[in-house]
Amino acid sequence: MSSLPTFDCPVCRNPLSWDIVFAHQGVRDAMVALINAHAEGRKLLRPMLAYIGLFAPVKTAMRYERVASLASDLVHMISPATIERNGRLWAAPADYWRQGFEEVVNRAHGNNGLRLPLNSHGYLLEVIAGYATKVEAQAETRTEQQRAGHAGAGSHRTQSTTVGLPASIQAITEQPRSAMPAEARQQLNQFLGRKKHEPVSTTDPTTT
C-alpha cells in the first residue's frame, strides 16, 4: 500500500497516489521543480494538476509525457513571479497562480463558453493579469485618497485657527506666510488678551 496520500485524478477522476504519478520521470521532475521554486509550491500541486486536466483530449487519456511537458512549462512560468502580457510585466506571485488555476477550472466546468480541451495558457495569463490590474488599481485609489485626506486636513486646520478673528486680522493670517507687520502683531496680541511684555490685564475696560 502506498504511504503517500491519494487524490482524485483531474482527468479521469479515479483515485491515484503521488507515488503512481511520480513514477513517470518527467512528471516527477516537474512536480519537484515546482515545490523547490516556491515555499508555497505544495499548495499549487493539486490546482495545477486540475488545470492541466483541461488539456486532456475528450475521448482519450492524456499521456504522461504531455502532463510532464505542461507541468514543466507552468513551473518555468511560475518561478519568476511575473508574467508578460499586453506588452508589459505584471506581478504574479504564487497565490495568483493558485487562484488562476482554480478560476479557470471552475469556469471550464460552468457555462462560461470556455472551450475544451485548452490548447494554450493564454486564458490563464489573462486571468492572472486581471488580478494584478485590480490590485494595482486599488493601490492607486488608496494613494489618491491619502493625498486628498492630507489636503483636506490642511484646509480644515487653516480654517479652524482663523474662526472668530476680526476681518482685518483674519485677512492677514490667510495670506501666504511672511513676516507679520508690527501693527498687525500688536492688534493680534490685543485680541488674544496679552501684550508682549505685560501680563494679561484682568480689568474690565467698561468699568474704568
C-alpha positions in Angstrom: 0.0 0.0 0.0 1.2 3.5 -0.9 2.5 5.6 2.0 1.6 8.8 0.1 -1.8 10.4 0.2 -4.3 9.7 -2.6 -6.2 12.3 -4.7 -8.7 12.2 -7.5 -7.2 12.4 -10.9 -8.3 15.7 -12.5 -8.6 13.9 -15.9 -10.3 10.5 -15.2 -11.4 11.2 -11.6 -10.0 7.8 -10.5 -8.2 7.7 -7.1 -4.4 8.0 -7.6 -1.5 8.3 -5.2 1.5 10.7 -5.6 3.9 7.7 -6.0 2.0 6.5 -9.0 2.1 9.9 -10.6 5.7 10.4 -9.7 6.6 7.1 -11.2 7.0 9.0 -14.5 10.4 10.7 -14.5 9.2 13.8 -16.4 6.1 14.3 -14.1 8.2 13.8 -11.0 10.9 16.2 -12.1 8.2 18.9 -12.9 6.5 18.4 -9.5 9.8 18.6 -7.6 10.8 21.7 -9.5 7.5 23.3 -8.6 8.0 22.5 -4.9 11.5 23.9 -5.0 10.5 27.0 -6.9 8.2 28.4 -4.1 7.7 28.0 -0.4 4.0 27.6 -1.3 4.7 25.2 -4.1 3.0 22.3 -2.4 -0.3 24.3 -2.4 -0.1 24.7 -6.1 0.2 20.9 -7.0 -3.5 20.0 -6.7 -4.9 23.1 -8.5 -2.2 22.9 -11.2 -3.0 19.2 -12.0 -6.7 20.1 -12.2 -5.8 22.8 -14.6 -3.6 20.5 -16.7 -6.6 18.2 -16.9 -8.3 20.8 -19.0 -5.8 20.0 -21.8 -6.8 16.3 -21.9 -8.4 15.1 -25.2 -12.1 14.5 -25.0 -12.1 10.8 -25.8 -8.6 9.6 -24.9 -6.4 9.7 -21.8 -3.6 12.2 -21.6 -0.2 10.8 -21.9 2.2 11.3 -19.0 4.6 12.9 -21.5 2.0 15.5 -22.2 1.4 16.0 -18.5 5.1 16.4 -17.8 5.5 18.9 -20.7 2.6 21.1 -19.5 3.8 20.9 -15.9 7.3 21.8 -16.8 6.1 24.8 -18.9 4.0 26.1 -16.0 6.8 25.7 -13.4 9.1 27.9 -15.6 6.3 30.4 -15.9 5.6 30.5 -12.2 9.2 30.7 -11.0 9.9 34.4 -11.9 6.7 35.6 -10.1 5.9 37.8 -13.0 4.2 37.4 -16.4 4.4 39.3 -19.6 1.0 40.2 -21.0 -0.2 43.0 -23.3 3.2 44.5 -23.7 4.2 44.8 -20.0 5.2 42.8 -17.0 2.7 42.0 -14.3 3.2 40.7 -10.7 2.3 37.1 -10.5 3.0 35.6 -7.0 2.2 32.0 -6.2 -1.2 32.9 -4.8 -2.2 34.5 -8.1 -1.4 31.2 -9.9 -3.4 29.1 -7.4 -6.4 31.4 -7.7 -5.9 31.4 -11.5 -5.9 27.6 -11.8 -9.0 27.3 -9.6 -10.9 30.1 -11.5 -10.1 28.6 -15.0 -11.2 25.1 -13.8 -14.4 26.5 -12.3 -15.2 28.4 -15.5 -14.4 25.4 -17.6 -17.0 23.3 -15.6 -19.6 26.1 -15.7 -21.4 27.8 -18.6 -18.8 30.4 -19.4 -18.1 29.5 -23.0 -14.6 28.1 -22.3 -13.9 25.6 -25.0 -12.2 22.4 -24.0 -9.6 21.0 -24.4 -7.4 24.0 -23.9 -4.5 24.4 -26.3 -2.6 27.3 -24.7 -2.2 29.2 -21.4 -3.5 32.4 -22.9 -6.7 32.4 -20.9 -4.9 31.7 -17.6 -2.5 34.5 -18.2 -5.4 36.9 -18.8 -6.9 35.9 -15.5 -3.7 36.4 -13.6 -3.1 39.8 -15.3 -6.6 40.7 -14.2 -5.6 40.0 -10.6 -2.5 42.2 -10.9 -4.5 45.0 -12.6 -7.1 45.0 -9.8 -4.5 45.2 -7.1 -2.7 48.0 -8.9 -5.9 50.0 -9.3 -6.7 49.5 -5.6 -3.3 50.8 -4.6 -3.7 53.9 -6.8 -7.1 54.5 -5.2 -5.6 54.4 -1.7 -2.8 56.7 -2.7 -5.3 59.3 -4.1 -7.5 59.0 -1.0 -4.4 59.6 1.2 -3.4 62.6 -0.8 -7.0 64.0 -0.7 -7.1 63.3 3.1 -3.9 65.2 3.7 -5.0 68.2 1.6 -8.4 68.3 3.3 -6.9 68.1 6.8 -4.6 71.0 6.0 -7.5 73.2 4.8 -9.5 72.3 7.9 -6.8 73.3 10.2 -6.2 76.6 8.5 -9.9 77.4 8.6 -10.3 76.4 12.3 -7.5 78.6 13.5 -9.0 81.8 12.0 -12.6 81.4 13.1 -13.7 84.3 15.2 -10.8 86.7 14.4 -11.6 90.2 13.3 -11.8 90.5 9.5 -8.7 92.7 9.2 -6.6 90.2 11.2 -8.1 87.1 9.5 -7.3 88.5 6.1 -3.7 88.8 7.1 -3.4 85.3 8.6 -4.9 83.8 5.4 -2.3 85.4 3.2 0.9 83.4 2.2 3.4 83.1 5.1 5.7 86.2 5.5 6.9 88.4 8.4 3.9 89.8 10.2 3.9 93.6 10.3 4.4 95.1 13.8 1.0 96.8 13.7 -0.8 93.6 12.8 1.1 91.7 15.5 0.1 94.3 18.1 -3.6 94.0 17.0 -3.4 90.3 17.2 -1.9 90.4 20.7 -4.6 92.8 21.9 -7.3 90.5 20.5 -5.8 87.5 22.3 -5.7 89.3 25.6 -2.0 89.6 26.0 0.8 92.1 25.3 4.4 91.3 24.5 6.0 92.5 27.8 3.0 92.8 30.1 0.8 90.2 31.9 -2.8 89.8 30.7 -5.0 92.6 32.1 -7.9 91.4 34.2 -9.6 94.8 34.4 -12.9 95.2 32.6 -12.4 98.2 30.3 -16.1 99.0 30.7 -15.6 99.8 34.4 -12.7 102.3 34.1 
